[in-house]
Each structure stands twice: as C-alpha cells, then as structure tokens.
Amino acid sequence: MSAFPDGYGVMVIGGGAGIGEATARYLAAAGVAVMVADRDAAGAERVADAIVAAGGRATGVRVDVTDPETLAEALTAMLGWNGRLHGVLNSAGIQGPLGRPSHEVEIAEFESTLRVNLTAGLVIARELIPEMLRHGYGRVVHLASIAGKEGNPNMVAYSASKAGLIGMVKAQGKEYAGTGVVVNAIAPAVIRTPFLDSQPAEVVDYMVQRIPMGRVGEPVEVAALAAFAVSPACSFTTGFTFDASGGRATY
Ligand SMILES: NC(=O)c1ccc[n+]([C@@H]2O[C@H](COP(=O)([O-])OP(=O)(O)OC[C@H]3O[C@@H](n4cnc5c(N)ncnc54)[C@H](O)[C@@H]3O)[C@@H](O)[C@H]2O)c1
C-alpha cells in the first residue's frame, strides 16, 4: 500500500538539484503529485520533465524562496494543478561565505545567507501554512544541517543560519501542534550533491572524518527520510530535527 493517498500534493522547493531533486523523484515514484520549484527554472523543468517521462505527475515552476510573491504564485499554480497542497519540502539553500573566519566575513554576505537559509522559513510559513491550516492538515519539512547543530569553522553564516532554522522549526512545531500541521527539519552531514562539488577538498575531508560511517551520504538516503517526514505517517512528530549524519550526531 502506498504511504500517500491519491491526489497527495507536495511542493519541493529547491527541487531542481541535489537533495530536493532526489526527493521529488522519490515522492513521484510513490505516486505523489510533485511541484518542482526552484530559483533555477531550467533545473525545475528538467526534473519535472524527467518525472513525467518516467510516468509520474510533476510540474516545474520558478520560485525564489526569499520572495513571497513567487511563493504565492506557486501556491495558486499548485491549487489549480492539483487542487491541494499537502506538504512542502524546503531544500533551497546556499553555502554563503566559505573558508574565512568570522572577523573576515562581511555583514552583507552574512545577512544574504540568512535570508535564503533562515528567513525563507518564515516566508514559507506566511505564504503556505495558512492554506494548510484551512484544511487542518499539512507537512512542512526544512533542510537544516549538521553545521547548525555543531558549527562548522569558517562557515559562520551557514552554521548560524542552519542553527536558526532548527530553532524556528522548534517554535513552529509548538505553534501549530494540534492544528494538523506539523513542521520538522532534517540535519544531514555531508551528502553527495552539486553543493558538495563546490566545497574545497579540505572542507569535505574535515566533514567526512567526523562521520563514524566514514563516507558521504547519498541524496536518496535523505530523500527516503524526507518522504516519510512529508507523509501522513509523520503524525506524532513536530518541531523535531531528524538526523541524517552517518552517526556523527546522535542527539
Ligand atoms: N549536500 C550536503 O552535503 C548538505 C548537507 C547538509 C545540509 N544540506 C542542505 O540541504 C539543502 C539542499 O542541499 P543540496 O546539496 O541539494 O544543494 P544543491 O545546491 O545541490 O541544490 C539546492 C537547490 O536549491 C536551489 N536554490 C538555491 N537558492 C534558492 C532560492 N533562493 N530559491 C529557490 N531555490 C533556490 C538551487 O537552485 C538548487 O537547485 C540545502 O539547504 C543545504 O544547506 C546539504
């Protein structure tokens, strides 16, 4: 039996690459109608087309997760296309300034990283959660990071933004507990995606050395967890950050 009822619809923001793409494909294979939303419109369309070619239901749209208007337009498109929005996976994220200690980081680049990785959680709440509250049902899942739990050196904006996101999810989980809307996060350690390709080798080594399983994670391993977290089965967990770190974080 599928874990998803007929007509179940999920918007995957940041679905044009990496973990978001893997989750969009995973959900579509389980029968979910997937709106692939990404700042990179061509990436979103590429993933949606591949899902449709494989026999699934998907549509691609351009969304900038920091821009409320594009999210409102995507919601209207989702409702026109599928009738309902049951879940949102927010996999949009940027690394921000890398390889420099805090005293060499510009405030503007710090704040622009927070806007994508943290403030977007509020934008999503404002633009998408009201529709879920209207139906008394919703699943919201954000991609946080091990960096938000432990703090990666020379990634201060990224670490702070992900720690903030974990705190936001804790608050929102309690705010909406009892409404049928649950809000959770996933904190992966290093996962094999295009995100990783742009990291300096020494940063990747630093991260892999700290993973007891001694390897990077695969996108599909996060996708399987994300698919559970956006499914009806995730009914008694909210405000929580699931781990996907190969044993690095056991808390
Ligand atoms: N890959 C890893 O090792 C790793 C580890 C921990 C956490 N994460 C987190 O998981 C999430 C996904 O990472 P990934 O590795 O798949 O990254 P990725 O770079 O492969 O994909 C991210 C996608 O988000 C999109 N995006 C970026 N900014 C956006 C915006 N403002 N609006 C809409 N879309 C936007 C990009 O176009 C891209 O398609 C990120 O939040 C990242 O911080 C990744």
The ligand as an ORCA input file, in Angstrom:
! r2SCAN-3c Opt
* xyz 0 1
  N      24.780     18.451      0.290
  C      25.136     18.456      1.556
  O      26.198     17.958      1.939
  C      24.231     19.089      2.596
  C      24.499     18.835      3.941
  C      23.686     19.401      4.906
  C      22.619     20.193      4.544
  N      22.372     20.425      3.234
  C      21.231     21.299      2.923
  O      20.324     20.620      2.085
  C      19.703     21.553      1.181
  C      19.893     21.060     -0.235
  O      21.286     20.929     -0.488
  P      21.827     20.288     -1.837
  O      23.110     19.678     -1.514
  O      20.765     19.505     -2.502
  O      22.120     21.665     -2.655
  P      22.151     21.943     -4.222
  O      22.947     23.191     -4.389
  O      22.541     20.718     -4.955
  O      20.612     22.263     -4.529
  C      19.984     23.365     -3.947
  C      18.887     23.853     -4.863
  O      18.288     24.993     -4.235
  C      18.092     25.979     -5.224
  N      18.041     27.296     -4.598
  C      19.061     27.997     -4.037
  N      18.620     29.191     -3.600
  C      17.292     29.237     -3.882
  C      16.279     30.202     -3.682
  N      16.547     31.410     -3.132
  N      15.025     29.914     -4.072
  C      14.731     28.728     -4.659
  N      15.654     27.787     -4.900
  C      16.922     28.025     -4.513
  C      19.260     25.837     -6.186
  O      18.961     26.411     -7.446
  C      19.409     24.309     -6.228
  O      18.619     23.746     -7.264
  C      20.356     22.915      1.465
  O      19.533     23.640      2.357
  C      21.651     22.544      2.155
  O      22.074     23.553      3.035
  C      23.154     19.897      2.252
*
